[in-house]
Amino acid sequence: MTIETQLGRIEISPIAVASIASQVVLESYGVVGMVSKNIRNRLIERLVPGAGYRGVDVRTRDGQISIDLYVVLEYGVRISEVARNIMSAIKFRVERSLGMPVGQVNIHIQGLRVSKIIHESRSGRENGHEG
């Protein structure tokens, strides 16, 4: 991504955008984590730590940024609400940080995870214990 100014050119790496997006997602309510979009990328991340930002795919087209996020959410949250909150937070933070328009933020829910507290509480009730 390149921004032309009177003083010169500013080049922004997709990794910089991914870093901002990743931070926003992991700070969001209901998010357990992020995962790669496919098994091949997951294997690369295990073999080469730090090879890209897990679960974030950044592209630019016609001067706009497009971001795809692959997330795992907490079981029991309202998925559509969490996804909308992530979308608006990403758009706001990236546009504010970079001064470039974000055309799309796509959220791909890769799974749901039951928290340890919820799981233990349910197990206790099933075994005749109060949780």
Beta strands, then each sheet from edge to edge (+ up, - down):
strand 1: 2-4
strand 2: 9-11
strand 3: 31-34
strand 4: 56-61
strand 5: 64-74
strand 6: 102-113
sheet 1: 1+ 2-
sheet 2: 3+ 5- 4+
sheet 3: 3+ 5- 6-
end
